[in-house]
Amino acid sequence: MFFLLKVVGLYEWSGNNSIIPELWLVPHFLPIHPGRFWCFCRLVYMPMSYLYGKKFVGPITPTIVAIREELYSVSYSEIDWNKARDTCAKEDLRYPRSLLQNVIWTCLNKFVEPVLNCWPINKLRDTALKNLMKHIHYEDESTKYIGVCPINKALDMICCWSEDPNSDALKLHLPRIYDYLWLAEDGMKAQVYDGCQSWELAFIVQAYCSTDLVNEFGPTLRKAHEFIKSSQVLENHPNSEAYYRHRSKGSWTLSTADNGWSVSDCTAEALKALLLLSKISPNLVGGPMKGERLHDAVDCLLSFMV
């Protein structure tokens, strides 16, 4: 990931286009406010803007210096980072920037960023960075430090480390790295989500229920039934509107309840699976889910239509 080259010290922040954290401080009714972004875009932009605003760089070790010499054909200290900012191999330039984009980036890099770093306006950046860390901690806590995807999780971890290398937040992040890793025949793999257990299991249950094999696979359906029931998100995240989160009570995520991100499709399919299982003898598949929790799922689905 090109962005991480700056964090580890293999590329200078001055060679990066502006990712101003102050954008999070503009009024929410404006369409450019990150709270109006698609969730994945917002949650990746959030730690990126924090690290950019802080210009965070890890320790420059002999290994980093050696890699610099390997990467660049000229001395690292002689590189023109302003020129490098817009340099791109023609093979990688799939969508050339428009004139409007060039004007916006030039204004941000040449005028907005320098002004925001001048006293006393730079106090605004301090406020923006503190606000961003509140959002990052909220996202971490509401997903049990899993994150919405491995990219935002990795970047959030770096933000927590840059804030305090000995923080509890960083320590809580570390065990949940393994939610994204699995060992295959040809080595370690990293997946793009922490799993799709609820999503796939709902379809598997529906497939079993559509056959005459229910009695034959009773123990399997009982386990699936218990998993789906235990994977429902039971509460809304506190102060969710302030952090641009939708209702979560009664929903299902793509993976498990720990993930915390309600998904309309997963909620609908899990609810359908539960309704099908409720028509089968509880002696075979276990007792049905409480009606109140089914109502919560319906309410959550209806909330997506607003």
CYANA upper distance limits for C-alpha pairs under 8 A (distance plus 0.5 A):
  1 MET  CA      5 LEU  CA      7.86
  2 PHE  CA      6 LYS  CA      8.41
  3 PHE  CA      7 VAL  CA      7.86
  4 LEU  CA      8 VAL  CA      6.86
  5 LEU  CA      9 GLY  CA      6.64
  5 LEU  CA     10 LEU  CA      5.45
  5 LEU  CA     11 TYR  CA      5.91
  6 LYS  CA     10 LEU  CA      6.24
  6 LYS  CA     11 TYR  CA      5.13
  6 LYS  CA     12 GLU  CA      6.09
  6 LYS  CA     13 TRP  CA      6.43
  6 LYS  CA     56 PHE  CA      8.46
  6 LYS  CA     57 VAL  CA      7.06
  7 VAL  CA     51 LEU  CA      8.31
  7 VAL  CA     56 PHE  CA      6.53
  7 VAL  CA     57 VAL  CA      5.06
  7 VAL  CA     58 GLY  CA      6.47
  8 VAL  CA     57 VAL  CA      6.30
  8 VAL  CA     58 GLY  CA      5.68
  8 VAL  CA     59 PRO  CA      7.90
  8 VAL  CA     60 ILE  CA      8.15
  8 VAL  CA     64 ILE  CA      8.16
  9 GLY  CA     57 VAL  CA      6.21
  9 GLY  CA     58 GLY  CA      6.93
  9 GLY  CA     59 PRO  CA      8.13
  9 GLY  CA     60 ILE  CA      6.88
  9 GLY  CA     64 ILE  CA      7.40
 10 LEU  CA     64 ILE  CA      7.38
 10 LEU  CA     67 ILE  CA      8.05
 10 LEU  CA     68 ARG  CA      6.47
 11 TYR  CA     15 GLY  CA      7.79
 12 GLU  CA     16 ASN  CA      7.88
 12 GLU  CA     81 TRP  CA      7.46
 13 TRP  CA     52 TYR  CA      7.77
 13 TRP  CA     55 LYS  CA      6.96
 14 SER  CA     81 TRP  CA      6.48
 14 SER  CA     82 ASN  CA      7.08
 14 SER  CA     85 ARG  CA      8.22
 15 GLY  CA     81 TRP  CA      4.90
 15 GLY  CA     82 ASN  CA      5.92
 15 GLY  CA     83 LYS  CA      8.00
 15 GLY  CA     84 ALA  CA      6.31
 15 GLY  CA     85 ARG  CA      4.86
 16 ASN  CA     85 ARG  CA      5.95
 17 ASN  CA     85 ARG  CA      7.04
 17 ASN  CA    105 TRP  CA      7.38
 17 ASN  CA    108 LEU  CA      8.47
 17 ASN  CA    109 ASN  CA      7.04
 18 SER  CA     52 TYR  CA      8.21
 18 SER  CA    105 TRP  CA      7.90
 18 SER  CA    108 LEU  CA      6.68
 18 SER  CA    109 ASN  CA      6.41
 18 SER  CA    113 GLU  CA      7.46
 19 ILE  CA     48 MET  CA      7.79
 19 ILE  CA     49 SER  CA      5.64
 19 ILE  CA     52 TYR  CA      6.81
 19 ILE  CA     53 GLY  CA      7.94
 20 ILE  CA     49 SER  CA      6.35
 20 ILE  CA     52 TYR  CA      7.84
 20 ILE  CA     53 GLY  CA      6.89
 20 ILE  CA    113 GLU  CA      8.00
 21 PRO  CA     25 LEU  CA      8.49
 21 PRO  CA     46 MET  CA      8.38
 21 PRO  CA     49 SER  CA      5.42
 21 PRO  CA     50 TYR  CA      6.59
 21 PRO  CA     52 TYR  CA      8.31
 21 PRO  CA     53 GLY  CA      6.49
 21 PRO  CA    125 ARG  CA      7.53
 21 PRO  CA    128 ALA  CA      6.33
 21 PRO  CA    129 LEU  CA      7.20
 21 PRO  CA    132 LEU  CA      8.14
 22 GLU  CA     26 VAL  CA      7.76
 22 GLU  CA    124 LEU  CA      7.67
 22 GLU  CA    125 ARG  CA      6.70
 22 GLU  CA    128 ALA  CA      5.88
 23 LEU  CA     32 ILE  CA      8.25
 23 LEU  CA     33 HIS  CA      6.90
 23 LEU  CA     34 PRO  CA      7.71
 24 TRP  CA     33 HIS  CA      6.74
 24 TRP  CA     34 PRO  CA      6.73
 24 TRP  CA     35 GLY  CA      8.37
 24 TRP  CA    128 ALA  CA      7.34
 24 TRP  CA    132 LEU  CA      8.21
 25 LEU  CA    128 ALA  CA      7.05
 26 VAL  CA     30 LEU  CA      7.91
 26 VAL  CA     33 HIS  CA      6.90
 27 PRO  CA     33 HIS  CA      7.55
 28 HIS  CA     33 HIS  CA      6.11
 28 HIS  CA     35 GLY  CA      7.42
 28 HIS  CA     36 ARG  CA      8.38
 29 PHE  CA     33 HIS  CA      7.93
 31 PRO  CA     36 ARG  CA      7.04
 32 ILE  CA     36 ARG  CA      7.73
 33 HIS  CA     37 PHE  CA      7.92
 34 PRO  CA     42 ARG  CA      6.33
 35 GLY  CA     42 ARG  CA      7.54
 35 GLY  CA    243 TYR  CA      8.20
 35 GLY  CA    244 TYR  CA      6.28
 37 PHE  CA     41 CYS  CA      6.76
 37 PHE  CA     42 ARG  CA      5.91
 38 TRP  CA     42 ARG  CA      6.56
 39 CYS  CA     43 LEU  CA      6.50
 40 PHE  CA     44 VAL  CA      6.71
 40 PHE  CA    148 VAL  CA      7.63
 40 PHE  CA    149 CYS  CA      8.28
 41 CYS  CA     45 TYR  CA      6.48
 42 ARG  CA     46 MET  CA      6.44
 43 LEU  CA     47 PRO  CA      7.68
 43 LEU  CA    148 VAL  CA      8.23
 43 LEU  CA    152 ASN  CA      6.61
 44 VAL  CA     48 MET  CA      6.92
 44 VAL  CA    151 ILE  CA      7.33
 44 VAL  CA    152 ASN  CA      5.45
 44 VAL  CA    155 LEU  CA      8.12
 45 TYR  CA     49 SER  CA      6.40
 46 MET  CA     50 TYR  CA      6.91
 46 MET  CA    132 LEU  CA      7.30
 46 MET  CA    136 ILE  CA      7.92
 47 PRO  CA     51 LEU  CA      6.64
 47 PRO  CA    132 LEU  CA      8.10
 47 PRO  CA    136 ILE  CA      7.64
 47 PRO  CA    152 ASN  CA      7.73
 47 PRO  CA    155 LEU  CA      6.27
 47 PRO  CA    156 ASP  CA      6.33
 47 PRO  CA    159 CYS  CA      7.06
 48 MET  CA     52 TYR  CA      6.52
 48 MET  CA    155 LEU  CA      7.59
 49 SER  CA     53 GLY  CA      6.35
 50 TYR  CA     54 LYS  CA      6.61
 50 TYR  CA    129 LEU  CA      6.41
 50 TYR  CA    132 LEU  CA      6.99
 50 TYR  CA    133 MET  CA      8.21
 50 TYR  CA    159 CYS  CA      7.83
 51 LEU  CA     55 LYS  CA      6.20
 51 LEU  CA     56 PHE  CA      5.99
 51 LEU  CA    159 CYS  CA      7.24
 52 TYR  CA     56 PHE  CA      7.38
 53 GLY  CA    125 ARG  CA      7.65
 53 GLY  CA    129 LEU  CA      7.62
 54 LYS  CA    129 LEU  CA      8.08
 56 PHE  CA    162 SER  CA      7.65
 60 ILE  CA     64 ILE  CA      6.36
 60 ILE  CA     65 VAL  CA      7.50
 61 THR  CA     65 VAL  CA      6.97
 62 PRO  CA     66 ALA  CA      6.64
 63 THR  CA     67 ILE  CA      6.73
 64 ILE  CA     68 ARG  CA      6.72
 65 VAL  CA     69 GLU  CA      7.00
 66 ALA  CA     70 GLU  CA      6.88
 67 ILE  CA     71 LEU  CA      6.56
 68 ARG  CA     72 TYR  CA      6.72
 68 ARG  CA     76 TYR  CA      7.13
 69 GLU  CA     73 SER  CA      7.99
 69 GLU  CA     74 VAL  CA      8.47
 69 GLU  CA     75 SER  CA      7.62
 69 GLU  CA     76 TYR  CA      7.74
 72 TYR  CA     76 TYR  CA      7.43
 74 VAL  CA     78 GLU  CA      7.33
 74 VAL  CA     79 ILE  CA      7.57
 75 SER  CA     79 ILE  CA      7.37
 79 ILE  CA     84 ALA  CA      8.35
 80 ASP  CA     84 ALA  CA      6.71
 81 TRP  CA     85 ARG  CA      6.53
 82 ASN  CA     86 ASP  CA      8.26
 83 LYS  CA     87 THR  CA      7.16
 88 CYS  CA     92 ASP  CA      7.14
 88 CYS  CA     93 LEU  CA      6.89
 89 ALA  CA     93 LEU  CA      6.87
 90 LYS  CA     94 ARG  CA      8.34
 97 ARG  CA    101 GLN  CA      6.38
 97 ARG  CA    102 ASN  CA      7.02
 98 SER  CA    102 ASN  CA      6.82
 99 LEU  CA    103 VAL  CA      6.72
100 LEU  CA    104 ILE  CA      6.73
101 GLN  CA    105 TRP  CA      6.63
102 ASN  CA    106 THR  CA      6.49
103 VAL  CA    107 CYS  CA      6.65
104 ILE  CA    108 LEU  CA      6.69
105 TRP  CA    109 ASN  CA      6.48
106 THR  CA    110 LYS  CA      6.18
106 THR  CA    111 PHE  CA      8.25
107 CYS  CA    111 PHE  CA      5.79
107 CYS  CA    112 VAL  CA      6.73
108 LEU  CA    112 VAL  CA      5.15
108 LEU  CA    113 GLU  CA      6.25
109 ASN  CA    113 GLU  CA      6.08
109 ASN  CA    114 PRO  CA      7.96
110 LYS  CA    114 PRO  CA      7.22
111 PHE  CA    115 VAL  CA      6.71
112 VAL  CA    116 LEU  CA      6.64
113 GLU  CA    117 ASN  CA      6.89
114 PRO  CA    118 CYS  CA      7.10
115 VAL  CA    121 ILE  CA      7.70
116 LEU  CA    121 ILE  CA      6.07
116 LEU  CA    122 ASN  CA      5.81
116 LEU  CA    124 LEU  CA      8.05
116 LEU  CA    125 ARG  CA      7.57
117 ASN  CA    121 ILE  CA      7.22
117 ASN  CA    122 ASN  CA      5.26
117 ASN  CA    125 ARG  CA      8.19
118 CYS  CA    122 ASN  CA      5.91
119 TRP  CA    123 LYS  CA      7.69
121 ILE  CA    125 ARG  CA      8.10
122 ASN  CA    126 ASP  CA      7.28
123 LYS  CA    127 THR  CA      6.95
124 LEU  CA    128 ALA  CA      6.70
125 ARG  CA    129 LEU  CA      6.59
126 ASP  CA    130 LYS  CA      6.79
127 THR  CA    131 ASN  CA      6.68
128 ALA  CA    132 LEU  CA      6.63
129 LEU  CA    133 MET  CA      6.79
130 LYS  CA    134 LYS  CA      7.00
131 ASN  CA    135 HIS  CA      7.04
132 LEU  CA    136 ILE  CA      6.63
133 MET  CA    137 HIS  CA      6.52
133 MET  CA    159 CYS  CA      8.32
134 LYS  CA    138 TYR  CA      6.62
135 HIS  CA    139 GLU  CA      6.68
135 HIS  CA    243 TYR  CA      7.17
136 ILE  CA    140 ASP  CA      6.70
136 ILE  CA    156 ASP  CA      7.00
137 HIS  CA    141 GLU  CA      6.53
137 HIS  CA    169 ALA  CA      8.20
138 TYR  CA    142 SER  CA      6.47
138 TYR  CA    243 TYR  CA      8.26
139 GLU  CA    143 THR  CA      6.73
139 GLU  CA    145 TYR  CA      8.26
139 GLU  CA    147 GLY  CA      7.34
140 ASP  CA    144 LYS  CA      6.52
140 ASP  CA    145 TYR  CA      4.90
140 ASP  CA    146 ILE  CA      7.37
140 ASP  CA    147 GLY  CA      6.58
140 ASP  CA    156 ASP  CA      8.26
141 GLU  CA    145 TYR  CA      6.36
142 SER  CA    237 HIS  CA      7.11
142 SER  CA    259 ASN  CA      8.31
142 SER  CA    260 GLY  CA      6.76
143 THR  CA    147 GLY  CA      6.06
143 THR  CA    148 VAL  CA      8.03
143 THR  CA    258 ASP  CA      6.25
143 THR  CA    259 ASN  CA      5.18
143 THR  CA    260 GLY  CA      5.57
143 THR  CA    261 TRP  CA      7.93
144 LYS  CA    258 ASP  CA      6.29
144 LYS  CA    259 ASN  CA      7.27
144 LYS  CA    260 GLY  CA      8.45
145 TYR  CA    153 LYS  CA      7.99
145 TYR  CA    172 LEU  CA      7.19
145 TYR  CA    173 HIS  CA      5.83
145 TYR  CA    176 ARG  CA      7.00
146 ILE  CA    153 LYS  CA      7.05
146 ILE  CA    173 HIS  CA      7.98
146 ILE  CA    176 ARG  CA      6.39
146 ILE  CA    177 ILE  CA      8.04
146 ILE  CA    179 ASP  CA      7.83
146 ILE  CA    194 ASP  CA      7.87
146 ILE  CA    258 ASP  CA      8.18
146 ILE  CA    259 ASN  CA      6.75
147 GLY  CA    152 ASN  CA      6.88
147 GLY  CA    153 LYS  CA      5.53
147 GLY  CA    259 ASN  CA      7.47
148 VAL  CA    152 ASN  CA      7.31
148 VAL  CA    153 LYS  CA      7.80
148 VAL  CA    193 TYR  CA      7.78
148 VAL  CA    259 ASN  CA      7.70
148 VAL  CA    261 TRP  CA      7.69
149 CYS  CA    153 LYS  CA      6.78
149 CYS  CA    192 VAL  CA      6.64
149 CYS  CA    193 TYR  CA      5.70
149 CYS  CA    194 ASP  CA      7.65
150 PRO  CA    154 ALA  CA      6.51
150 PRO  CA    180 TYR  CA      7.34
150 PRO  CA    191 GLN  CA      8.21
150 PRO  CA    192 VAL  CA      6.69
150 PRO  CA    193 TYR  CA      7.07
150 PRO  CA    194 ASP  CA      8.30
151 ILE  CA    155 LEU  CA      6.78
152 ASN  CA    156 ASP  CA      6.37
153 LYS  CA    157 MET  CA      6.65
154 ALA  CA    158 ILE  CA      6.96
155 LEU  CA    159 CYS  CA      6.79
156 ASP  CA    160 CYS  CA      6.71
157 MET  CA    161 TRP  CA      6.64
157 MET  CA    170 LEU  CA      6.60
157 MET  CA    173 HIS  CA      7.08
158 ILE  CA    162 SER  CA      6.53
159 CYS  CA    163 GLU  CA      6.66
160 CYS  CA    164 ASP  CA      6.63
160 CYS  CA    165 PRO  CA      7.61
160 CYS  CA    167 SER  CA      7.77
160 CYS  CA    169 ALA  CA      7.00
160 CYS  CA    170 LEU  CA      6.19
161 TRP  CA    165 PRO  CA      4.85
161 TRP  CA    166 ASN  CA      7.99
161 TRP  CA    167 SER  CA      7.93
161 TRP  CA    170 LEU  CA      6.74
165 PRO  CA    170 LEU  CA      7.62
166 ASN  CA    170 LEU  CA      7.65
166 ASN  CA    171 LYS  CA      8.09
167 SER  CA    171 LYS  CA      7.12
168 ASP  CA    172 LEU  CA      6.60
169 ALA  CA    173 HIS  CA      6.79
170 LEU  CA    174 LEU  CA      7.06
171 LYS  CA    175 PRO  CA      8.24
172 LEU  CA    176 ARG  CA      8.01
173 HIS  CA    177 ILE  CA      7.42
176 ARG  CA    180 TYR  CA      8.34
177 ILE  CA    181 LEU  CA      7.60
178 TYR  CA    182 TRP  CA      8.07
179 ASP  CA    194 ASP  CA      5.79
179 ASP  CA    195 GLY  CA      8.22
180 TYR  CA    190 ALA  CA      5.95
180 TYR  CA    191 GLN  CA      5.88
180 TYR  CA    192 VAL  CA      7.82
180 TYR  CA    193 TYR  CA      7.06
180 TYR  CA    194 ASP  CA      5.52
180 TYR  CA    195 GLY  CA      8.11
181 LEU  CA    188 MET  CA      7.38
181 LEU  CA    189 LYS  CA      6.15
181 LEU  CA    190 ALA  CA      5.13
181 LEU  CA    191 GLN  CA      6.98
182 TRP  CA    188 MET  CA      6.41
182 TRP  CA    189 LYS  CA      5.84
182 TRP  CA    190 ALA  CA      7.00
182 TRP  CA    191 GLN  CA      8.39
183 LEU  CA    187 GLY  CA      6.19
183 LEU  CA    188 MET  CA      5.00
183 LEU  CA    189 LYS  CA      6.49
184 ALA  CA    188 MET  CA      6.51
184 ALA  CA    189 LYS  CA      7.20
191 GLN  CA    195 GLY  CA      8.28
194 ASP  CA    255 SER  CA      7.14
194 ASP  CA    259 ASN  CA      8.47
195 GLY  CA    254 LEU  CA      7.46
195 GLY  CA    255 SER  CA      5.45
195 GLY  CA    256 THR  CA      8.45
196 CYS  CA    200 GLU  CA      6.61
196 CYS  CA    254 LEU  CA      5.39
196 CYS  CA    255 SER  CA      4.86
196 CYS  CA    256 THR  CA      8.48
197 GLN  CA    201 LEU  CA      6.37
197 GLN  CA    254 LEU  CA      7.15
197 GLN  CA    255 SER  CA      5.17
197 GLN  CA    256 THR  CA      7.28
198 SER  CA    202 ALA  CA      6.58
198 SER  CA    228 ILE  CA      6.95
198 SER  CA    231 SER  CA      7.61
198 SER  CA    252 TRP  CA      7.69
198 SER  CA    253 THR  CA      7.37
198 SER  CA    254 LEU  CA      6.12
198 SER  CA    255 SER  CA      5.62
198 SER  CA    256 THR  CA      6.92
198 SER  CA    266 CYS  CA      7.45
198 SER  CA    270 ALA  CA      7.62
199 TRP  CA    203 PHE  CA      7.38
199 TRP  CA    253 THR  CA      8.25
199 TRP  CA    254 LEU  CA      5.82
199 TRP  CA    255 SER  CA      7.33
199 TRP  CA    266 CYS  CA      5.83
199 TRP  CA    269 GLU  CA      7.77
199 TRP  CA    270 ALA  CA      7.79
200 GLU  CA    204 ILE  CA      6.76
201 LEU  CA    205 VAL  CA      6.62
201 LEU  CA    224 ALA  CA      7.37
201 LEU  CA    228 ILE  CA      8.22
202 ALA  CA    206 GLN  CA      6.80
202 ALA  CA    228 ILE  CA      8.08
202 ALA  CA    266 CYS  CA      8.43
202 ALA  CA    269 GLU  CA      6.27
202 ALA  CA    270 ALA  CA      5.54
202 ALA  CA    272 LYS  CA      8.34
202 ALA  CA    273 ALA  CA      6.04
203 PHE  CA    207 ALA  CA      6.61
203 PHE  CA    269 GLU  CA      7.57
203 PHE  CA    273 ALA  CA      7.95
204 ILE  CA    208 TYR  CA      6.79
205 VAL  CA    209 CYS  CA      6.63
205 VAL  CA    221 LEU  CA      7.32
205 VAL  CA    224 ALA  CA      7.73
205 VAL  CA    273 ALA  CA      6.51
206 GLN  CA    210 SER  CA      6.75
206 GLN  CA    272 LYS  CA      8.26
206 GLN  CA    273 ALA  CA      6.08
206 GLN  CA    276 LEU  CA      7.75
207 ALA  CA    211 THR  CA      7.39
208 TYR  CA    212 ASP  CA      8.32
208 TYR  CA    213 LEU  CA      7.07
208 TYR  CA    214 VAL  CA      6.78
209 CYS  CA    213 LEU  CA      8.18
209 CYS  CA    214 VAL  CA      6.76
209 CYS  CA    276 LEU  CA      7.34
209 CYS  CA    277 LEU  CA      8.03
213 LEU  CA    217 PHE  CA      6.74
214 VAL  CA    218 GLY  CA      6.28
214 VAL  CA    221 LEU  CA      8.25
215 ASN  CA    284 LEU  CA      7.92
217 PHE  CA    221 LEU  CA      6.77
218 GLY  CA    222 ARG  CA      6.62
218 GLY  CA    284 LEU  CA      5.96
218 GLY  CA    285 VAL  CA      6.47
219 PRO  CA    223 LYS  CA      6.89
219 PRO  CA    284 LEU  CA      7.76
219 PRO  CA    285 VAL  CA      7.49
220 THR  CA    224 ALA  CA      6.71
221 LEU  CA    225 HIS  CA      6.38
221 LEU  CA    285 VAL  CA      6.18
222 ARG  CA    226 GLU  CA      6.82
222 ARG  CA    284 LEU  CA      7.35
222 ARG  CA    285 VAL  CA      4.51
222 ARG  CA    286 GLY  CA      6.17
223 LYS  CA    227 PHE  CA      6.72
223 LYS  CA    285 VAL  CA      8.29
224 ALA  CA    228 ILE  CA      6.69
225 HIS  CA    229 LYS  CA      6.76
225 HIS  CA    274 LEU  CA      7.75
225 HIS  CA    277 LEU  CA      7.93
225 HIS  CA    285 VAL  CA      7.28
225 HIS  CA    286 GLY  CA      7.72
226 GLU  CA    230 SER  CA      6.60
226 GLU  CA    286 GLY  CA      8.23
227 PHE  CA    231 SER  CA      6.54
228 ILE  CA    232 GLN  CA      7.26
228 ILE  CA    270 ALA  CA      7.37
228 ILE  CA    274 LEU  CA      8.35
229 LYS  CA    289 MET  CA      7.20
230 SER  CA    257 ALA  CA      8.12
231 SER  CA    252 TRP  CA      7.10
231 SER  CA    253 THR  CA      8.39
231 SER  CA    256 THR  CA      5.67
231 SER  CA    257 ALA  CA      5.21
232 GLN  CA    250 GLY  CA      6.71
232 GLN  CA    251 SER  CA      6.33
232 GLN  CA    252 TRP  CA      5.51
232 GLN  CA    253 THR  CA      8.21
232 GLN  CA    256 THR  CA      8.19
232 GLN  CA    257 ALA  CA      6.24
233 VAL  CA    248 SER  CA      6.91
233 VAL  CA    249 LYS  CA      6.00
233 VAL  CA    250 GLY  CA      6.04
233 VAL  CA    251 SER  CA      5.93
233 VAL  CA    252 TRP  CA      6.48
233 VAL  CA    253 THR  CA      8.26
233 VAL  CA    257 ALA  CA      5.70
233 VAL  CA    260 GLY  CA      7.29
233 VAL  CA    262 SER  CA      8.37
234 LEU  CA    248 SER  CA      8.24
234 LEU  CA    249 LYS  CA      5.53
234 LEU  CA    250 GLY  CA      6.18
234 LEU  CA    251 SER  CA      8.21
235 GLU  CA    248 SER  CA      7.08
235 GLU  CA    249 LYS  CA      4.93
235 GLU  CA    250 GLY  CA      7.80
236 ASN  CA    240 SER  CA      7.96
236 ASN  CA    247 ARG  CA      6.41
236 ASN  CA    248 SER  CA      5.41
236 ASN  CA    249 LYS  CA      5.22
237 HIS  CA    245 ARG  CA      8.43
237 HIS  CA    247 ARG  CA      8.18
237 HIS  CA    248 SER  CA      7.42
239 ASN  CA    243 TYR  CA      7.60
240 SER  CA    244 TYR  CA      6.69
240 SER  CA    245 ARG  CA      5.46
240 SER  CA    246 HIS  CA      7.39
240 SER  CA    247 ARG  CA      8.13
241 GLU  CA    245 ARG  CA      6.20
241 GLU  CA    246 HIS  CA      7.76
246 HIS  CA    262 SER  CA      8.19
247 ARG  CA    262 SER  CA      8.03
247 ARG  CA    300 CYS  CA      7.28
247 ARG  CA    303 SER  CA      8.00
248 SER  CA    260 GLY  CA      7.69
248 SER  CA    261 TRP  CA      7.50
248 SER  CA    262 SER  CA      5.82
248 SER  CA    300 CYS  CA      7.57
249 LYS  CA    296 ASP  CA      7.12
249 LYS  CA    297 ALA  CA      8.03
249 LYS  CA    300 CYS  CA      7.34
250 GLY  CA    293 ARG  CA      6.79
250 GLY  CA    294 LEU  CA      7.90
250 GLY  CA    295 HIS  CA      8.31
250 GLY  CA    296 ASP  CA      4.94
250 GLY  CA    297 ALA  CA      4.71
250 GLY  CA    298 VAL  CA      8.18
250 GLY  CA    299 ASP  CA      8.04
250 GLY  CA    300 CYS  CA      6.48
251 SER  CA    262 SER  CA      5.89
251 SER  CA    263 VAL  CA      7.49
251 SER  CA    264 SER  CA      8.08
251 SER  CA    266 CYS  CA      8.43
251 SER  CA    267 THR  CA      5.72
251 SER  CA    296 ASP  CA      8.14
251 SER  CA    297 ALA  CA      6.02
251 SER  CA    300 CYS  CA      6.66
251 SER  CA    301 LEU  CA      8.29
252 TRP  CA    256 THR  CA      7.97
252 TRP  CA    257 ALA  CA      7.35
252 TRP  CA    261 TRP  CA      8.39
252 TRP  CA    262 SER  CA      6.08
252 TRP  CA    263 VAL  CA      6.76
252 TRP  CA    264 SER  CA      8.35
252 TRP  CA    266 CYS  CA      6.22
252 TRP  CA    267 THR  CA      5.18
252 TRP  CA    270 ALA  CA      7.67
253 THR  CA    257 ALA  CA      6.90
253 THR  CA    259 ASN  CA      7.14
253 THR  CA    260 GLY  CA      7.00
253 THR  CA    261 TRP  CA      6.06
253 THR  CA    262 SER  CA      5.36
253 THR  CA    263 VAL  CA      5.80
253 THR  CA    266 CYS  CA      6.67
253 THR  CA    267 THR  CA      7.65
254 LEU  CA    261 TRP  CA      8.50
254 LEU  CA    262 SER  CA      8.38
254 LEU  CA    263 VAL  CA      7.16
254 LEU  CA    266 CYS  CA      6.50
255 SER  CA    259 ASN  CA      7.31
256 THR  CA    260 GLY  CA      8.28
262 SER  CA    267 THR  CA      8.02
263 VAL  CA    267 THR  CA      6.62
264 SER  CA    268 ALA  CA      6.69
264 SER  CA    301 LEU  CA      6.73
264 SER  CA    304 PHE  CA      7.56
265 ASP  CA    269 GLU  CA      6.70
266 CYS  CA    270 ALA  CA      6.45
267 THR  CA    271 LEU  CA      6.55
267 THR  CA    297 ALA  CA      7.31
267 THR  CA    301 LEU  CA      7.68
268 ALA  CA    272 LYS  CA      6.70
268 ALA  CA    297 ALA  CA      8.49
268 ALA  CA    301 LEU  CA      7.62
269 GLU  CA    273 ALA  CA      6.69
270 ALA  CA    274 LEU  CA      6.74
271 LEU  CA    275 LEU  CA      6.73
271 LEU  CA    294 LEU  CA      7.72
271 LEU  CA    297 ALA  CA      7.53
272 LYS  CA    276 LEU  CA      6.79
273 ALA  CA    277 LEU  CA      6.71
274 LEU  CA    278 SER  CA      6.60
274 LEU  CA    288 PRO  CA      7.99
274 LEU  CA    289 MET  CA      7.94
275 LEU  CA    279 LYS  CA      7.43
276 LEU  CA    280 ILE  CA      7.84
277 LEU  CA    285 VAL  CA      7.62
277 LEU  CA    288 PRO  CA      7.87
278 SER  CA    282 PRO  CA      8.13
278 SER  CA    287 GLY  CA      8.21
278 SER  CA    288 PRO  CA      5.87
278 SER  CA    289 MET  CA      8.49
280 ILE  CA    284 LEU  CA      7.75
280 ILE  CA    285 VAL  CA      7.42
281 SER  CA    285 VAL  CA      7.09
281 SER  CA    286 GLY  CA      8.13
282 PRO  CA    286 GLY  CA      4.79
282 PRO  CA    287 GLY  CA      5.29
282 PRO  CA    288 PRO  CA      7.57
283 ASN  CA    287 GLY  CA      8.16
289 MET  CA    293 ARG  CA      7.42
289 MET  CA    294 LEU  CA      7.58
290 LYS  CA    294 LEU  CA      7.18
291 GLY  CA    295 HIS  CA      6.69
292 GLU  CA    296 ASP  CA      6.78
293 ARG  CA    297 ALA  CA      6.88
294 LEU  CA    298 VAL  CA      6.94
295 HIS  CA    299 ASP  CA      6.63
296 ASP  CA    300 CYS  CA      6.60
297 ALA  CA    301 LEU  CA      6.78
298 VAL  CA    302 LEU  CA      6.73
299 ASP  CA    303 SER  CA      6.68
300 CYS  CA    304 PHE  CA      7.25
301 LEU  CA    305 MET  CA      7.76
302 LEU  CA    306 VAL  CA      7.76
